[in-house]
Amino acid sequence: MQPEATLARSPADGLEQRFRAFVRERAFPCVGAKSALGRGALRVLLARDIASAWDDLRIYAALRDFANVYRAAPAPFQSLAVIFAEGGAGDEVDFERNLWARLQSLSDKDGWLGQPYDPRVSSDADDPHFSLSFGGEAFFVVGLHPAASRPARRFEAPVLVFNPHDQFERLRQDGRYEPLRASIVARDVALAGAPNPMIARFGESSEARQYSGRQVGPDWRCPFHVKPRTPPHDDD
């Protein structure tokens, strides 16, 4: 009798569970992500390869849906994590290039569909008030990958976590932002042994410098450019 064939495992098998466990770990510094996870407000989408446009339409549809859900109930803490099963073998420069390729592709789709850019933020990646916008809602992105120099950003697969920018403004209005930020910074220092030199408050420098997690110098220029918005299509 021939032995029973063993089914090949997909690279995505168990990734979502392991990512949720990664966020749940005691040492993980982002208490906002922990809160989103605990409240059942951390959405996860599994995608194929961060170096490929294969799943960009799915990711964009999930982003627009998430923007609509957030607007219907705008409160901290809510996030959408896109986990890529492949494309994590490179270094920090490779990840940064792939991150911006995906974000550019998603933004181009948003513009083609005539979605307005969130007027509360700037579309200029060099502007201190820059933020991404999908479905008319501004987002701050946190990238994680295997080669990240910061332990808090080091996960076994590439991940892009989309956080509604509005929730940070609501935290500021409630007086909760600065205590939350101080807690995250202190926990990150305890994990990494030194402060993250890229951390800055909104309005001090472009948040685009923080997305990939790579330490960049003053001469770094973001490769992202928002294309002109087209009028909405009849089928949108």
C-alpha positions in Angstrom: 0.0 0.0 0.0 1.3 3.4 -1.0 1.7 5.9 1.9 -1.0 8.6 1.9 0.1 11.7 0.1 0.9 14.7 2.3 -0.9 17.9 1.2 1.5 20.8 0.7 1.1 23.6 3.2 0.4 27.1 1.9 2.7 29.9 3.1 -0.4 31.6 4.5 -1.4 28.7 6.8 -1.7 30.0 10.3 -0.3 33.5 9.5 -3.3 35.4 10.8 -3.3 33.5 14.1 0.4 34.0 14.5 0.1 37.7 13.8 -2.6 38.1 16.4 -0.4 36.2 18.8 2.5 38.5 18.0 0.3 41.6 18.8 -0.9 39.8 22.0 2.6 39.2 23.3 3.4 41.1 26.5 6.5 42.8 25.1 4.7 44.2 22.0 4.7 47.9 22.6 1.7 49.2 20.7 -1.1 49.3 23.2 -3.4 50.7 20.6 -3.1 47.6 18.5 -3.6 45.5 21.6 -6.8 47.4 22.3 -8.0 46.9 18.7 -7.3 43.2 19.0 -9.0 42.9 22.4 -12.1 44.7 21.1 -12.4 42.6 18.0 -11.6 45.7 15.9 -8.4 44.4 14.2 -9.4 43.3 10.8 -7.0 41.0 8.9 -6.7 40.4 5.2 -4.4 37.7 3.8 -2.7 38.5 0.5 -0.2 36.7 -1.7 3.0 38.7 -2.4 3.9 42.3 -1.3 6.2 42.5 -4.4 3.2 41.8 -6.7 0.1 43.7 -7.7 -1.8 40.4 -7.7 -4.1 41.2 -4.8 -4.2 45.0 -5.1 -7.9 45.1 -6.1 -8.9 42.9 -3.1 -6.8 45.1 -0.8 -8.3 48.3 -2.1 -11.9 46.9 -1.8 -11.1 46.0 1.8 -9.7 49.5 2.5 -12.8 51.2 1.1 -15.0 48.9 3.1 -13.0 49.6 6.2 -13.2 53.4 5.6 -17.0 53.1 5.4 -17.2 51.0 8.5 -15.0 53.4 10.4 -17.1 56.5 9.4 -20.2 54.7 10.5 -18.7 54.2 14.0 -15.6 56.5 14.3 -13.9 55.6 17.5 -10.5 54.3 18.6 -9.1 51.7 18.2 -9.6 50.2 14.7 -7.1 48.8 12.3 -6.8 46.8 9.1 -3.8 44.5 8.8 -2.8 43.2 5.3 -0.5 40.2 5.7 1.5 39.0 2.7 2.4 35.3 2.6 5.4 36.1 0.3 7.9 38.8 -0.5 9.7 39.0 2.9 13.1 37.6 2.0 14.7 41.0 1.3 16.2 43.7 3.5 14.7 47.0 4.7 15.3 48.8 1.4 13.5 46.0 -0.4 10.6 46.2 1.9 10.4 49.9 1.7 10.3 49.8 -2.1 7.6 47.1 -2.1 5.6 49.0 0.5 5.5 52.2 -1.6 4.7 50.2 -4.8 1.6 48.7 -3.1 0.5 52.1 -1.7 1.0 53.8 -5.0 -1.1 51.2 -6.8 -3.8 51.4 -4.2 -3.8 55.2 -4.4 -4.0 55.1 -8.2 -7.1 52.9 -8.0 -8.7 55.3 -5.5 -8.0 58.2 -7.9 -9.3 56.4 -10.9 -12.6 55.8 -9.1 -12.8 59.5 -8.4 -12.6 59.2 -4.6 -11.9 62.5 -2.9 -8.7 63.0 -1.0 -9.4 63.5 2.7 -9.4 67.3 3.1 -8.1 67.1 6.7 -4.6 66.0 5.4 -2.2 66.8 2.7 -1.6 64.7 -0.4 1.9 66.0 -0.7 4.3 63.3 0.7 6.8 66.0 1.7 4.3 68.0 3.7 4.3 67.6 7.5 0.5 67.2 7.3 0.7 64.4 4.7 -1.4 61.2 5.2 -2.7 58.6 2.8 -6.3 58.7 1.7 -8.6 55.8 0.6 -12.3 56.2 0.1 -12.1 59.7 1.4 -10.6 58.6 4.7 -7.0 59.4 5.8 -4.8 56.5 7.0 -1.5 56.1 8.8 0.4 53.0 7.8 2.7 50.8 9.9 4.9 48.3 8.0 6.3 45.1 9.5 8.6 42.5 8.0 11.2 39.9 8.9 14.3 42.1 8.4 13.0 45.2 10.4 15.7 46.7 12.5 13.2 47.6 15.2 11.9 44.5 17.1 8.4 45.9 17.3 8.3 45.9 13.5 9.8 42.4 13.0 7.3 39.8 12.0 7.8 36.6 10.0 5.9 38.0 6.9 5.4 41.5 5.4 2.4 43.3 6.9 0.8 46.7 6.2 -1.4 48.0 9.0 -3.8 50.7 8.0 -4.9 53.0 10.9 -7.6 55.7 10.4 -6.0 59.1 11.0 -9.1 60.4 12.5 -8.9 58.1 15.5 -5.6 59.8 16.6 -7.3 63.2 16.4 -10.2 61.9 18.5 -7.6 60.8 21.1 -6.1 64.2 21.1 -9.4 65.9 21.6 -10.1 63.5 24.6 -6.7 64.2 26.1 -5.7 60.6 25.7 -3.2 60.9 22.9 -0.1 62.1 24.8 -0.4 59.5 27.6 -0.9 56.7 25.0 2.0 57.9 23.0 4.3 58.1 26.0 3.3 54.6 27.0 4.1 53.2 23.5 7.4 55.0 23.4 8.4 53.7 26.8 7.5 50.1 25.9 9.3 50.4 22.6 12.5 51.6 24.4 12.2 48.7 26.8 11.9 46.3 23.9 14.6 47.8 21.6 16.9 49.3 24.2 16.8 52.8 22.5 14.2 55.3 21.2 13.0 55.1 17.7 14.6 58.0 15.9 11.9 58.1 13.2 9.0 58.8 15.6 7.5 62.3 15.2 4.1 63.9 15.9 1.8 64.7 13.1 2.7 68.2 11.7 6.3 68.0 12.8 7.5 66.1 9.7 5.9 64.0 7.0 4.6 60.7 8.4 5.7 59.0 5.2 9.1 58.8 6.8 7.7 56.4 9.4 5.7 54.0 7.4 8.4 51.4 6.5 10.2 51.5 9.8 13.6 52.0 8.1 15.7 54.8 9.6 16.1 57.4 6.8 18.1 60.6 6.6 17.1 64.2 5.9 17.8 63.8 2.2 15.3 60.9 1.8 12.5 61.6 -0.6 9.2 59.7 -0.7 8.6 57.9 -4.1 4.8 58.3 -3.7 2.8 60.8 -5.7 -0.9 61.3 -5.8 -2.2 61.5 -9.3 -5.0 63.9 -10.4 -8.4 62.7 -9.3 -10.9 61.7 -12.0 -14.6 62.4 -11.9 -16.6 59.5 -10.2 -17.7 56.8 -12.7 -21.4 55.9 -13.1 -20.8 52.3 -11.9 -19.0 53.5 -8.7 
